[in-house]
């Protein structure tokens, strides 16, 4: 045993020494001079009002453009911002919503790539080193350009073998060295005691200590929208729910893009000098519009994340598992007072509506268990939401051998001048956009009206950043009478535009807070955000609950409960008929069920065998029959309404349906005894954490017992005639 430990120690020290030599050789070449992040270069806060979507559609139908960008994810929005700030007439069109694909389904990290640096050092790979160097520069840029949406986050790497301590410490220190002046905060080593103080949920057995390093964290969907809106304020024409149907060519070159407004069905053609394909996983579908015979270059991979309650992790400390059972890194991160864990990496088919699977969810939960204290029971029922994002890994069409996947992004110009940008990662969206617009200018001989052909986006402040300060939320509380938690949320989500949101908030009717009616009592989202979201181009209920506010990603059941209010407010803003409101409710419910894990959660619960004792079954049957006063064998909506009335609670029919939504009901809204017993069994096993119907049944039983006691004759009065 001692011999094995000795070999491990020697191997670790040898690896560290070799890594040091490799790093020296890599860092010795300083030929790459990365420009400094300079927020002073930022333009003044744009005073131009944000054009309405109707105005944007009119612009697309009547004007000609230098550049039409297809795809409204992070890269596409970045291209639009880069192009318009160079003085190019720019259009951005997205088939669904901004960030509706992979860009809203990331791990929420802004990172350089610790593992890429490890490979660069150990394999003397200069290309990997440059990729990390670029990503670290862009990480610093994002945190300065949108400080309200991005912040540094410490991430702990727990170490369970002593020989790994110097090895991992050196690797993380090299991460700081490569970042140079762009280091967010210096990494450091923690003793076992200090590691457990900072991350008490961590498994302490055999723990040697922890190494903490810093990366950035963001609200990815709002960051994406922020980039697109900034481009729109600076003159770009941006429109979501506009789908490309074909490309038109003249003399073998793309000269127009034909598209369809998914809201109205109207079709038209947009004349352009250059078309840019920035569609992520759908890269090949646009390339085949250009050339049906072209080889596919995209290898889609499914990355699933889950949301857990906030108590699973400290509020300001993440966790990195560097060696899962399948070799992939798992992150365990605090995000918006919850915990997100992921990601998986499995080949998948490209689809507009990727769904998480039970196997992927269970894989993440099992990996999480390996690092958490046995006292922390990781329950399947604690999965509040789950989602799948398609990671578009690509092979490089610029090279004759297209079998190997590119580790970074690729920019390709076809014979017809279709410019394709694919691959890469969220952190480097701005650098990818800069390279893409450089290629477009060169390929299509584009001329800027303001004679500026260099990129202007490095240091450009984004929407909401110009007057934002960390204490800005205090003014929102003082000036508007907002609840403190709501004010903090608005400041972090909208930056200096939070005041515009607060101005349209409705009165609460309470002494405090004065304004800001919540969409759901457990979350800081308010009604004004729905109204403001409609001005930020939200066109569907899904746009609102998933990307303008992040409720669907945080708690799918809460999103379902807030849906009626969201739809009612959007109906006022967008003029929806009753029929359209029903349609939106149906589509949003299907989205929550399929894409946000609601059906997977329910199916998981229903697979659990009924494990109730005889006494428990008798108790639950008794509670069920108290509500089912007519002994029909099922509970109807009228039974629920009657029970709530007896408990002094008043709910609308919509709220009653929501109360029942966490239990399988038949098509006519009847709750069977078997469904109720299945629910109680799932609660007992931990597959479900809480049921409102179960709580209502418990309260009804307590009230029933009290009523029965009142009917009995008290003992002291039974012989009162003597």
Buried (B, 14 or more C-beta within 10 A) or exposed (E): EEEEEEEBBEEBEEBBEEBEEBBEEBBEEEEEEBEEBEBEBBBEBBEEEBBEBEBBBEBBEEEEBBBBBBBBBBBBBBBBBBBBBBBBBBBBBBBBBBBBBBBBBBBBBBBBBBBBBBBBBBEBBEEBBBBBBBBBBBBBBBBBBBBBBBBBBBBBBBBBBEBBBBBBBBBBBBBBEBBEEBBBEEBBBBEBEBBBEBBEBBBEEEBBBBBBBBBBBBBBBBBBBBBBBBBBBBBBBBBBBBBBEEBBEEEEBBBBBBBBBBBEEEEBBBEBBBBBBBBBBBBBBBBEBBEEEBEBBBBBBBBBBBBBBBEBBBEEBBBBBBEBEEEBBBBBBBBBBBBBBBBBBBEBEBEEEBBBBBEBBBBBBEBBBEBBBEEBEBBBBBBBBBBBBBBBBBBBBEEEEBEEBBBBBBBBBBEBBBBBBBBBBBBBBBBBBBBBBBBBBEBBEBEBEEEEBEBBBBBBBBBBBBEBEEEBBBBBBEEBBBBEBBBBBBBBBBBBBBBBBBEBBEEBEEEEBBBBBBBBEEBBBBBBBBBBBBBBBBBBBBBBBBBBBBBBBBBBBBBBBBBBBBBBBBBEBBEBEEEBBEBBBEEBBBBBBBBBBBBBBBEBBBEBEBEBEEEBBEBBBEBBBBBBEEEEEBBBBEBBBBBBEBEEEEBEEBBBBBBBBBBBBEEEBBBBBEBBBBBBBBBBBBBBBEBBBBEBBBBBBEBBEEEEEEEEEEEEEEEEEE
